[in-house]
Amino acid sequence: MTERLKPLSAWTSQQAAALRILFTDIDDTVSSEGRITAEAYAALWKAQTAGLRVVPVTGRPAGWCDHIARMWPVDGVIGENGGLVFRLEGGKMARHFLYDEATRAQFRQRLELVREDILRRVPGVGIASDQAYREYDLAIDFCEDVPRLPLEEARRIQAIFEEHGATAKISSIHVNGWYGDFDKVRAAQDYVRHFAGMDPVAQRDQCAFSGDSPNDEPMFAWLEESSVGVANLQPFLQLLKHHPAYLAPAPGGEGFACLVERLVSLRSSLG
């Protein structure tokens, strides 16, 4: 599968110079084995210092996004697989939700039935420990705080969500399911349009993305010429119709740091 993925060394100076926004997943893309290493966090600062707007695009909850938008060197953060955007505007936190509170509450109520069905039908899974901080989705843990289950079980969980009419995506640690018309790529395109004043189609060559799992596939498809999989994406390639253009030489945060180093080096070489 990986023979179609180019190494980071194939990224050109012209491509790097054109970039304005670096979108990235967090878990197992910036993090490594559940932690943000010094190397990966330094890479976030390095990218920002080099003039790139860094925007995490994550399945993690609203509660996490509040912290990330405030404390990390990022332009903003897209959370819960595209349902919300948090960013500092004029030094104050701005929270942008695709659906209002009443609608989000209805979605959560419907997901309670799905939750009961999954826990009954799939032994060994758990509810994600960050579920209390979520606005939209139900996150089912299949390896973060429970003993790791086979990928086939994650696909089974996804199928149950879909039986209930929900959208579901598999990350490296959770299966996230939600109601509502959104995903990572739609939210990222809206971010480009509304917060960067760019055309997400005509100017997509000014955006890049790094990710590690099947729920990143919409981003790989949109940024087909400037998307990167860190090395731990490889076990999931069989599940993807759309692969990233490049494969980093290392997993997780180390792979993300390699990407940033390559981009910054190329941009610096052009003066």
Wavefront OBJ file of the C-alpha trace (Angstrom):
o trace
v 0.000 0.000 0.000
v 2.735 2.451 0.971
v 4.509 2.436 -2.370
v 2.153 5.173 -3.573
v 3.055 7.469 -0.672
v 5.952 9.846 -1.242
v 8.655 10.549 1.355
v 8.826 14.021 2.907
v 12.018 14.628 0.935
v 9.825 14.891 -2.181
v 8.132 18.047 -0.827
v 9.390 20.986 -2.894
v 10.475 24.474 -1.850
v 7.714 26.006 -3.950
v 5.054 23.918 -2.189
v 6.432 24.802 1.233
v 6.662 28.502 0.449
v 3.014 28.609 -0.620
v 1.701 27.189 2.666
v -0.276 29.408 5.018
v -2.194 26.904 7.153
v -1.026 23.613 8.667
v -3.972 21.532 9.834
v -3.142 18.540 12.012
v -4.797 15.762 13.946
v -3.643 15.453 17.584
v -3.884 11.921 18.992
v -1.062 9.733 17.679
v -0.160 12.482 15.194
v 1.188 15.199 17.490
v 1.077 12.912 20.515
v 3.081 9.721 21.002
v 1.618 6.945 23.163
v -0.818 9.406 24.684
v 1.633 12.224 25.508
v 2.839 15.371 23.769
v 6.613 15.123 23.731
v 8.924 18.120 24.052
v 9.976 17.568 20.437
v 6.401 17.662 19.137
v 5.389 20.689 21.208
v 8.514 22.518 20.063
v 7.504 21.709 16.473
v 4.186 23.519 17.020
v 6.087 26.624 18.116
v 8.542 26.247 15.250
v 5.729 26.101 12.696
v 4.039 29.170 14.152
v 7.319 31.102 14.254
v 7.870 30.204 10.595
v 4.616 31.972 9.709
v 2.273 28.988 9.490
v -1.179 29.091 11.050
v -1.408 25.810 12.952
v -4.942 24.481 13.378
v -5.536 21.140 15.133
v -8.497 19.190 13.707
v -9.438 16.612 16.282
v -12.116 14.266 17.565
v -11.367 15.445 21.089
v -14.067 17.262 23.059
v -15.032 20.890 23.524
v -13.493 20.902 26.997
v -10.102 19.996 25.608
v -10.453 22.498 22.776
v -10.910 25.361 25.229
v -7.538 24.557 26.769
v -5.810 23.956 23.438
v -7.019 27.236 21.920
v -5.885 29.149 25.009
v -2.590 27.468 25.798
v -1.084 26.009 22.641
v 0.697 27.967 19.873
v -2.220 27.560 17.463
v -4.456 29.840 15.406
v -7.555 27.939 16.536
v -8.812 24.388 16.990
v -11.544 22.375 15.276
v -13.046 19.868 17.702
v -15.392 16.887 17.872
v -14.660 15.971 14.253
v -15.853 19.319 12.906
v -18.797 20.368 15.062
v -17.096 23.350 16.665
v -14.255 25.852 16.375
v -12.614 27.528 19.373
v -10.066 30.320 18.921
v -8.778 33.419 20.641
v -10.109 36.567 19.010
v -8.853 39.849 20.402
v -7.382 37.932 23.326
v -10.785 36.480 24.287
v -12.124 32.981 23.708
v -14.608 32.735 20.847
v -16.652 29.543 20.560
v -18.273 28.809 17.211
v -20.787 25.926 17.112
v -22.370 24.576 13.946
v -25.607 23.751 15.828
v -27.240 25.602 18.735
v -27.466 24.249 22.286
v -31.018 22.920 21.949
v -30.102 20.924 18.855
v -26.932 19.600 20.450
v -28.967 18.427 23.434
v -31.332 16.545 21.112
v -28.370 14.879 19.416
v -26.959 13.781 22.795
v -30.305 12.355 23.849
v -30.508 10.223 20.697
v -26.965 9.000 21.308
v -27.956 7.586 24.704
v -29.838 4.812 22.893
v -26.800 4.097 20.736
v -24.591 4.013 23.811
v -26.746 1.338 25.456
v -26.777 -0.757 22.281
v -23.003 -0.653 21.792
v -22.222 -1.520 25.419
v -24.648 -4.456 25.209
v -23.362 -5.824 21.903
v -19.590 -5.213 22.065
v -17.939 -6.620 25.189
v -14.738 -4.963 26.372
v -15.396 -1.440 25.108
v -15.812 1.590 27.333
v -17.097 5.123 27.188
v -14.226 7.522 26.548
v -12.918 9.174 29.711
v -13.386 12.606 28.108
v -17.079 12.018 27.302
v -18.274 14.460 29.970
v -16.642 17.345 28.106
v -18.330 16.661 24.752
v -21.014 18.788 23.086
v -21.945 16.584 20.120
v -20.671 13.083 19.960
v -20.412 9.760 21.719
v -16.858 8.460 21.942
v -16.396 4.721 22.413
v -12.991 3.712 23.735
v -11.506 0.568 22.193
v -7.887 0.946 23.346
v -7.093 4.166 25.228
v -8.197 3.235 28.765
v -9.428 -0.296 28.082
v -7.433 -3.318 26.891
v -6.848 -2.948 23.154
v -9.512 -4.549 20.996
v -8.935 -5.698 17.407
v -9.632 -3.242 14.596
v -12.522 -5.495 13.542
v -14.301 -4.581 16.788
v -13.852 -0.876 16.042
v -15.481 -1.479 12.675
v -18.311 -3.318 14.415
v -18.884 -0.311 16.686
v -18.922 1.952 13.628
v -21.562 -0.263 12.010
v -23.797 -0.050 15.085
v -23.636 3.740 15.018
v -24.615 3.639 11.359
v -27.535 1.274 12.091
v -28.909 4.095 14.250
v -28.478 6.652 11.476
v -25.440 8.330 13.025
v -22.163 9.242 11.345
v -19.216 7.327 12.802
v -15.454 7.533 12.329
v -12.645 5.389 13.671
v -9.683 7.169 15.224
v -6.573 5.527 16.625
v -8.184 5.267 20.075
v -11.953 5.863 19.813
v -14.916 5.345 17.551
v -16.741 8.677 17.469
v -20.397 8.830 16.462
v -22.629 11.861 16.041
v -25.754 13.312 14.513
v -25.525 16.415 12.346
v -24.072 17.258 8.974
v -20.371 17.843 9.532
v -16.948 16.249 9.371
v -13.334 17.329 9.632
v -12.928 18.505 6.056
v -16.107 20.599 5.937
v -15.069 22.344 9.129
v -11.533 22.913 7.837
v -12.857 24.387 4.598
v -15.140 26.699 6.582
v -12.140 27.697 8.697
v -10.161 28.570 5.583
v -13.056 30.618 4.253
v -14.175 32.468 7.384
v -11.033 32.870 9.476
v -8.310 33.086 6.828
v -10.247 34.799 4.025
v -9.152 32.155 1.528
v -10.924 30.031 -1.081
v -10.741 26.378 0.086
v -10.826 25.137 -3.510
v -8.744 27.659 -5.445
v -6.211 28.076 -2.614
v -6.030 24.597 -1.167
v -2.365 24.432 -2.211
v -1.798 26.907 0.635
v -2.983 24.322 3.175
v -1.414 21.104 4.458
v -2.570 18.383 6.839
v -1.041 15.630 8.941
v -2.972 12.688 10.360
v -2.809 9.079 11.455
v -6.162 7.291 11.237
v -9.323 6.581 9.203
v -11.210 9.622 10.530
v -8.596 11.755 8.781
v -9.552 10.406 5.357
v -11.743 13.392 4.373
v -8.734 15.650 4.941
v -6.458 13.365 2.917
v -8.973 13.506 0.068
v -9.340 17.299 0.141
v -5.611 18.055 0.422
v -4.566 15.261 -1.878
v -1.299 16.950 -2.880
v -0.275 18.261 0.559
v -1.431 15.718 3.133
v 0.881 13.618 5.282
v 0.391 10.417 7.216
v 2.680 9.800 10.150
v 4.176 6.310 10.043
v 1.592 4.737 12.364
v -1.079 5.336 9.717
v 0.169 2.251 7.867
v -2.039 -0.369 9.636
v -5.122 1.653 8.645
v -4.307 2.092 4.953
v -6.442 -0.932 4.070
v -9.497 0.967 5.342
v -8.864 4.083 3.253
v -9.959 4.873 -0.277
v -8.060 8.164 -0.145
v -4.453 8.055 1.021
v -2.242 11.005 1.958
v 0.327 12.203 -0.551
v 3.279 11.714 1.806
v 4.353 9.371 4.592
v 6.521 10.641 7.445
v 9.482 8.443 8.378
v 8.452 8.170 12.043
v 5.253 7.678 14.035
v 3.255 10.127 16.124
v 4.851 13.304 17.390
v 8.252 12.339 16.002
v 6.734 12.099 12.534
v 4.947 15.436 13.006
v 8.241 17.030 14.046
v 9.888 15.621 10.901
v 7.166 17.234 8.787
v 7.556 20.632 10.447
v 11.328 20.457 10.172
v 11.059 19.735 6.442
v 8.607 22.565 5.822
v 10.517 25.124 7.883
v 13.836 24.141 6.314
v 12.438 24.537 2.799
v 10.857 27.895 3.625
v 14.093 29.132 5.163
v 16.105 28.097 2.118
v 14.129 30.564 0.018
v 15.056 33.451 2.274
l 1 2 3 4 5 6 7 8 9 10 11 12 13 14 15 16 17 18 19 20 21 22 23 24 25 26 27 28 29 30 31 32 33 34 35 36 37 38 39 40 41 42 43 44 45 46 47 48 49 50 51 52 53 54 55 56 57 58 59 60 61 62 63 64 65 66 67 68 69 70 71 72 73 74 75 76 77 78 79 80 81 82 83 84 85 86 87 88 89 90 91 92 93 94 95 96 97 98 99 100 101 102 103 104 105 106 107 108 109 110 111 112 113 114 115 116 117 118 119 120 121 122 123 124 125 126 127 128 129 130 131 132 133 134 135 136 137 138 139 140 141 142 143 144 145 146 147 148 149 150 151 152 153 154 155 156 157 158 159 160 161 162 163 164 165 166 167 168 169 170 171 172 173 174 175 176 177 178 179 180 181 182 183 184 185 186 187 188 189 190 191 192 193 194 195 196 197 198 199 200 201 202 203 204 205 206 207 208 209 210 211 212 213 214 215 216 217 218 219 220 221 222 223 224 225 226 227 228 229 230 231 232 233 234 235 236 237 238 239 240 241 242 243 244 245 246 247 248 249 250 251 252 253 254 255 256 257 258 259 260 261 262 263 264 265 266 267 268 269 270 271
